[in-house]
Amino acid sequence: MNHKPIDILLTGASGFLGHYILAELLVHPHVRCRVLLRNPVAENLARLERLLIDVGVNLPAMMANKRVTVVQGELPNSLGSLDVDGVDLIIHSAGNTAFNATGSGEPSRTNVDGTRAMLSLATNAGIRRFVYVSTAYVCGEQVGHLPEAFYPTMPPVRNNYERSKWEAEALVWNWSTSTRTATICRPSILFGDSQTGRATTAKGLHLVAKATEILARAANDGSEAHRHHIPLRILGRSDATCNVVPVDWAARQIATITLTSTTEPSVHHITNPDPPTHQEVKEWLEKYFDIAGGQFSDASWPLRDSNHYEDLFYSLGNICLDYFRNGLTFESQCSANIPAGKRLIDQEAFFQSISYAQATNWFRSPYKMNKADDLEQRSDAFSSKWYFESFLPRVVPRSAITRVSELTTIVRYTITGPEGGSWICRFDSGQLKETQAAPSALKPEFEFRLSHEDLVEIAAGRKPMQDIFLSGCAEILGNVEQAMKMVPIIGALLKEFPVTDVENSAVKC
């Protein structure tokens, strides 16, 4: 079937949802896309190329075939010289997701002023179709079953983000005339790719999972009874739902809606007709992280009598409270595209996305050695000296072990072999206070002794530290009981910050 070529200007192409939208549009050979990138263009283009590789799109090839072109500009003010000649429609997916106002005027600056600037561009260029990517939670504090319709009066909102998205919707809706068509797409909470679990940012439900991981680490005192009786009040109703959708599915719906010809203004909910309940999410998180004890509560944050675990959990999780509201369902034509009996998010999909998040250090790529990290060595070589004197002092302050207040000790690491040496690290309340090469005046309480080959294996994440010691390949000297308590703590650090691009050395006993 032959389609008339269509030229689309896309904003937000390097965002989590935006690059998936671009990939879905490029599935259709009659579609050409111009992507708006801000300065530095070369850097942002390289980022977009990396994102698209992960979803099977070769950006350089697409650019060589004129399927993708780059236009330079920045919202809301730097759009005056934008090349939009021949553009048929605009998909405006760029947005700022900050819940609260910042000193730079966000999220209103990007979401409202940026949308106004794009609409002005469309008007001046005679572009007759404008697709705006909003949010299902523009509904504010409304409850019940919400129609696919524009809200002519702003609902009571919970934060500045919702306010800015409604104001932007109002601009888009009022732009529509008998000769111009506005389309509003409202995705709900975005989750990992339905096939791989892939995501690129820790927000929404991923942020709650990250908070749960921190909680599990804090409860890791060796007592099974304690891990399964954590005193945590979960603020919300167990039977309310968490409306999450896979990011690739959401992007596919937006691309389909965009490529469907229409002259009527419309609103589309990109939402989950069978979302998990809060109880299901709780059970999945507990099962995944092997903890339990949380109880749903009608209290509100901040809690006047919060305990240590609640402070830890809500230090990351409170941003999601506005999403986990009660009694919301959404009218959605997109539901017809879901096979009967298929849930968009089930336990398997949930576990897959959390596993992906952990494998990528919560969407930070594993630490890679480069020339800037080099200490008297080749950039492609791994040395014990570099690892203990440069790498560890840099990553420990960013690690979860800084929250292990009982971690106060002095430990010696002795690496055997021609590339080895001995280093003594002093920890105080989870902080790495100093690292000295032996001999040193510091008096270690215990010692880990292992080969350089073994250090390479555990640093690269190819073999757990526990396996190295339990197999007899390495030794523990001194206070063995205290050393064994530290093994899982070090293991958590190694899992957070594996070193990639190190030589593949076989483990030898």
C-alpha positions in Angstrom: 0.0 0.0 0.0 1.5 3.3 -1.1 1.3 6.2 1.3 1.8 9.9 0.6 5.2 11.0 2.1 4.8 12.9 5.3 7.3 15.2 6.9 7.2 15.5 10.7 8.9 17.9 13.1 9.6 16.1 16.4 10.6 17.8 19.6 12.0 15.9 22.6 13.5 13.2 20.4 16.3 12.5 22.9 13.9 12.0 25.8 12.8 8.6 27.2 9.5 8.6 25.3 10.7 10.8 22.5 13.3 8.5 21.0 10.8 5.6 21.1 8.3 7.8 19.2 11.0 8.5 16.6 11.8 4.8 16.3 8.1 4.0 15.8 7.6 6.7 13.2 10.7 5.4 11.2 9.0 2.0 10.9 6.9 3.6 8.3 9.0 4.1 5.1 6.9 7.1 3.9 7.7 9.1 7.1 10.5 11.6 7.2 11.4 13.2 10.6 13.1 16.5 11.5 14.3 16.4 15.1 14.8 19.5 17.1 18.2 19.4 19.0 19.6 22.2 21.1 23.3 23.1 21.4 25.7 21.5 21.6 24.2 19.8 18.6 27.0 17.3 18.0 26.8 16.1 21.7 23.0 15.8 21.6 23.1 14.0 18.3 25.6 11.5 19.6 23.3 10.9 22.6 20.3 10.3 20.3 22.4 7.9 18.2 23.2 5.9 21.3 19.6 5.8 22.4 18.4 4.7 19.0 21.0 1.9 18.7 19.4 0.3 21.7 16.0 0.2 19.9 17.4 -1.1 16.6 17.6 2.2 14.7 20.7 3.2 12.8 20.6 6.9 12.9 23.6 7.6 10.6 22.0 5.4 7.9 18.6 7.2 8.4 20.3 10.6 8.1 22.2 9.4 5.0 18.9 8.4 3.4 17.3 11.7 4.4 14.8 9.9 6.6 16.0 12.0 9.6 17.4 15.5 9.5 18.5 17.7 12.4 17.3 21.2 13.0 18.9 23.4 15.7 16.9 25.3 18.2 16.0 25.5 21.9 12.7 26.0 23.6 11.2 28.5 24.2 13.2 31.3 22.7 15.6 30.0 19.9 13.2 28.9 17.2 13.2 31.9 14.9 15.5 30.4 12.2 14.1 26.9 12.3 13.8 25.3 8.9 10.2 24.0 8.7 9.6 24.4 5.0 7.6 21.4 3.9 6.7 20.2 7.4 3.2 18.6 7.4 2.8 18.3 11.2 4.5 18.8 14.5 4.8 16.2 17.4 5.6 18.2 20.5 6.9 15.7 23.0 9.5 17.8 24.8 8.7 18.5 28.4 10.0 19.1 31.9 8.8 16.7 34.5 9.8 18.6 37.6 6.9 18.5 40.1 7.7 21.8 41.8 8.7 25.2 40.5 12.5 25.9 40.2 14.4 29.1 40.1 14.8 28.8 36.3 11.0 28.9 35.9 10.6 25.2 35.2 8.4 23.3 34.6 6.4 26.2 33.2 9.2 27.6 31.0 9.5 24.4 29.0 5.9 23.1 29.2 3.9 26.3 28.7 6.3 28.8 27.1 7.8 26.1 25.0 4.5 24.9 23.7 3.4 28.5 23.0 6.6 29.0 20.9 5.9 25.8 19.0 2.3 26.8 18.2 3.5 30.2 17.0 6.0 28.4 14.8 3.2 26.2 13.4 0.9 29.2 12.8 3.6 31.2 11.0 4.6 28.3 8.8 1.1 27.3 7.9 1.4 23.9 9.6 -2.1 22.5 10.0 -1.7 19.6 12.5 -0.2 19.7 16.0 0.2 16.6 18.2 0.9 17.4 21.8 2.2 14.8 24.2 0.7 15.6 27.6 0.0 13.4 30.6 -3.0 11.4 31.9 -2.4 13.1 35.2 -3.4 16.5 33.9 -6.7 15.5 35.5 -5.4 16.7 38.8 -7.4 15.6 41.8 -10.3 14.3 39.9 -11.6 10.8 40.7 -13.7 8.2 38.9 -13.8 7.4 35.2 -12.2 10.1 33.2 -13.3 10.8 29.6 -11.1 11.4 26.6 -11.9 15.1 26.5 -10.2 18.5 27.1 -11.0 20.0 30.5 -12.1 23.5 29.8 -11.5 24.5 33.4 -8.3 23.6 35.1 -9.0 20.8 37.6 -7.6 21.1 41.2 -4.0 20.2 40.7 -1.4 18.7 43.1 1.8 20.2 41.7 3.3 22.6 39.3 3.9 19.9 36.7 0.2 19.1 36.4 -0.7 22.8 36.3 1.9 23.4 33.5 0.6 20.5 31.4 -3.0 21.7 31.7 -2.0 25.2 30.7 -0.1 23.8 27.7 -3.1 21.7 26.7 -5.3 24.8 26.8 -3.0 26.5 24.4 -3.0 23.6 22.0 -6.8 23.0 22.2 -7.5 26.7 21.6 -5.1 26.8 18.6 -7.3 24.3 16.8 -9.7 25.9 14.2 -11.7 24.8 11.2 -8.4 24.7 9.2 -6.0 23.5 12.0 -6.2 20.3 14.0 -5.0 19.7 17.5 -4.4 16.2 18.8 -3.6 15.7 22.5 -2.0 12.4 23.7 -2.1 11.6 27.4 0.2 8.7 28.4 0.1 7.6 32.0 3.2 6.5 34.0 5.9 5.2 31.7 7.6 1.9 32.5 10.3 -0.3 30.8 10.2 -1.6 27.3 7.7 -4.5 27.0 10.3 -6.8 25.3 13.5 -5.9 27.2 12.5 -4.0 30.3 14.8 -1.1 29.1 14.3 2.4 30.4 16.6 5.4 30.5 15.6 7.3 33.6 14.7 6.5 37.2 11.2 8.1 37.6 7.8 7.0 38.6 7.6 3.4 39.6 11.3 2.9 39.0 12.0 5.5 41.7 9.8 3.5 44.1 11.7 0.4 43.2 15.0 2.2 43.8 13.7 3.3 47.2 12.8 -0.3 48.0 16.3 -1.4 47.1 17.7 1.1 49.6 15.2 -0.2 52.2 16.3 -3.8 51.6 20.0 -2.8 52.0 19.2 -1.1 55.3 17.5 -4.2 56.5 20.3 -6.5 55.5 21.6 -7.3 59.0 21.6 -11.0 58.5 18.3 -11.6 60.3 15.6 -13.1 58.1 13.0 -12.3 60.7 14.0 -8.6 60.6 14.0 -8.4 56.8 10.4 -9.7 56.7 9.0 -7.4 59.5 10.2 -4.0 58.4 8.1 -1.2 60.1 7.0 0.8 57.0 3.7 2.6 56.5 2.8 2.7 52.8 0.8 5.8 52.2 -2.2 4.8 50.0 -4.9 2.3 49.5 -4.0 -1.3 48.7 -6.9 -1.6 46.2 -6.2 1.6 44.3 -4.3 1.2 41.0 -0.9 2.3 39.6 -1.5 3.2 35.9 1.7 2.2 34.3 2.3 1.4 30.6 5.4 0.1 28.7 7.2 3.0 27.0 7.4 1.2 23.6 3.6 0.5 23.6 2.9 4.1 24.5 5.1 5.4 21.7 3.4 3.0 19.2 0.0 4.3 20.1 1.2 7.9 19.7 2.7 7.1 16.3 -0.5 5.4 15.2 -2.6 8.3 16.3 -0.3 10.8 14.6 -0.3 8.9 11.3 -4.1 8.5 11.2 -5.6 11.3 9.1 -8.0 13.5 10.9 -9.5 17.0 10.7 -11.2 16.9 14.1 -9.5 17.9 17.4 -9.2 15.0 19.7 -7.8 13.7 23.1 -6.4 10.2 23.5 -5.6 8.5 26.8 -2.5 6.2 26.4 -3.4 4.3 29.6 -3.6 0.8 31.0 -7.1 -0.7 31.2 -5.9 -3.4 33.7 -3.2 -1.7 35.8 -1.6 -3.4 38.8 -3.1 -2.5 42.2 -0.9 -1.0 44.9 -1.2 -4.4 46.7 0.3 -6.1 43.6 3.1 -3.6 43.3 3.9 -4.1 47.0 3.9 -7.9 46.6 6.1 -7.7 43.5 8.6 -5.4 45.2 8.7 -7.5 48.3 9.3 -10.7 46.3 11.9 -9.1 44.1 14.0 -7.6 47.0 13.1 -10.4 49.5 11.7 -8.1 52.2 8.3 -7.7 53.8 6.4 -5.9 56.6 5.0 -2.8 55.0 1.4 -1.9 55.7 -0.9 0.4 53.8 -1.9 3.6 55.8 -4.2 6.5 55.3 -1.6 8.8 56.8 0.1 11.5 54.7 3.6 12.6 54.2 5.5 14.0 56.1 4.9 11.6 58.9 5.2 13.2 62.3 6.7 10.1 63.9 8.5 8.5 60.9 11.1 5.8 61.7 14.5 5.2 60.1 13.1 2.9 57.4 10.3 5.3 56.4 12.8 8.2 56.2 14.9 6.1 53.9 12.0 4.9 51.7 10.4 8.3 51.3 13.6 10.1 50.7 13.2 8.9 47.1 9.7 7.6 47.0 7.7 10.7 48.0 7.9 12.2 44.5 5.6 9.4 43.4 2.9 10.0 45.9 1.0 12.3 43.6 0.7 9.5 41.0 -0.5 6.8 43.4 -4.0 8.3 43.9 -7.3 6.6 44.5 -10.2 5.7 42.3 -8.9 6.7 38.8 -9.9 4.9 35.6 -9.5 6.3 32.1 -11.6 6.1 28.9 -9.2 4.9 26.2 -9.7 3.9 22.6 -6.1 2.5 22.7 -7.4 -0.3 24.9 -8.8 -2.0 21.8 -5.2 -2.6 20.6 -4.4 -4.9 23.6 -5.0 -8.6 23.0 -7.7 -10.2 25.1 -6.4 -11.5 28.4 -3.0 -9.7 28.0 -1.9 -7.4 30.8 0.5 -4.6 29.8 2.3 -4.9 33.1 2.4 -8.1 35.0 4.9 -9.6 37.5 7.2 -10.9 34.7 7.3 -7.5 33.0 7.8 -5.8 36.3 10.7 -8.0 37.3 12.3 -7.6 33.9 12.4 -3.8 34.1 13.7 -3.8 37.6 16.4 -6.2 36.6 17.4 -4.0 33.7 17.5 -1.0 36.0 19.8 -2.7 38.4 22.0 -4.0 35.6 22.5 -0.5 34.4 23.1 1.1 37.8 19.6 2.6 37.7 20.1 3.8 34.1 23.6 4.9 34.5 25.8 2.8 32.2 28.5 0.7 34.0 31.6 2.7 34.8 34.1 2.6 31.9 37.8 3.3 32.1 39.0 6.1 29.9 42.0 8.3 29.6 40.7 10.8 32.2 40.8 8.0 34.7 44.3 6.8 33.9 46.9 6.8 36.6 50.3 5.9 35.2 48.8 3.2 33.0 47.3 2.7 29.6 43.6 3.7 29.3 42.7 0.1 28.2 44.6 -1.6 31.1 43.3 -2.4 34.6 45.7 -2.0 37.5 45.2 -2.6 41.2 46.8 0.8 42.0 44.2 2.6 39.8 41.3 0.6 41.3 42.2 1.3 45.0 43.7 4.8 44.7 41.5 6.3 42.0 38.4 4.4 41.3 37.2 3.5 44.8 37.6 6.9 46.3 35.6 8.4 43.5 32.6 6.0 43.5 32.2 5.1 47.2 30.7 8.6 48.0 28.1 7.9 45.3 27.3 4.4 46.6 24.5 3.1 48.9 27.2 1.9 51.3 27.5 5.5 52.6 24.2 4.9 54.3 25.5 1.9 56.3 26.3 3.9 59.4 27.7 0.9 61.3 30.4 0.4 58.7 33.4 1.7 60.7 36.5 -0.4 60.2 40.0 -0.5 58.7 40.6 -3.2 56.1 43.7 -4.3 54.1 43.4 -5.5 50.6 46.4 -7.5 49.4 46.6 -8.3 45.7 49.1 -11.0 44.9 51.1 -11.5 41.7 53.4 -9.2 39.6 50.7 -6.5 39.3 49.7 -6.6 42.9 50.3 -4.6 46.0 48.6 -3.9 49.3 46.2 -1.1 50.2 44.6 -0.1 53.5 41.1 1.6 53.5 39.6 3.3 56.6 35.8 3.5 56.7 34.0 5.7 59.2 30.1 5.4 59.3 30.0 4.2 55.7 32.4 6.9 54.4 35.7 6.0 52.9 37.9 8.4 54.8 41.3 7.4 53.4 43.2 4.9 51.3 46.9 4.3 51.8 49.3 2.0 50.1 51.2 -0.3 52.5 53.3 0.1 54.5 51.1 2.4 56.5 50.6 3.5 60.1 46.9 2.4 59.8 46.2 -0.8 61.7 43.8 -3.1 59.8 41.3 -5.2 61.7 41.2 -7.8 58.9 42.6 -8.5 55.5 41.3 -9.7 52.2 44.0 -11.5 50.1 43.3 -12.4 46.5 45.1 -12.5 43.1 45.1 -9.8 40.5 43.1 -12.1 38.2 40.4 -12.5 40.8 40.3 -8.8 41.4 39.6 -8.3 37.7 36.8 -10.8 37.8 34.9 -9.3 40.7 35.6 -5.7 39.7 34.1 -6.4 36.2 31.1 -8.1 37.9 31.8 -11.4 36.2 31.9 -13.3 39.5 30.5 -12.5 42.9 33.0 -11.7 45.6 31.4 -14.3 47.9 32.2 -17.0 45.3 35.8 -16.1 45.2 36.2 -16.5 49.0 33.9 -19.5 49.4 35.7 -21.4 46.6 39.0 -21.0 48.4 40.6 -18.8 45.7 41.0 -16.0 48.2 41.8 -15.7 51.9 40.5 -13.7 54.9 42.9 -13.0 57.7 42.4 -11.3 61.1 38.9 -10.8 62.5 37.1 -13.2 60.2 33.6 -12.6 61.7 33.9 -8.8 61.0 35.3 -9.5 57.6 32.4 -11.8 56.6 29.9 -9.0 57.6 31.7 -6.7 55.2 31.6 -9.1 52.2 28.0 -8.4 51.3 28.5 -4.7 51.7 31.5 -4.8 49.3 29.4 -7.0 47.0 26.7 -4.4 46.9 29.3 -1.7 45.9 30.7 -4.0 43.2 27.2 -4.5 41.8 26.5 -0.8 41.8 29.8 0.1 40.1 31.2 -2.7 37.9 34.2 -1.7 35.8 33.8 -2.6 32.1 36.4 -2.8 29.4 38.8 -4.8 31.6 40.9 -7.6 30.2 39.1 -11.0 30.4 41.3 -12.9 32.9 40.4 -16.4 33.9 39.9 -17.0 37.6 42.7 -19.2 39.0 43.0 -20.7 42.4 
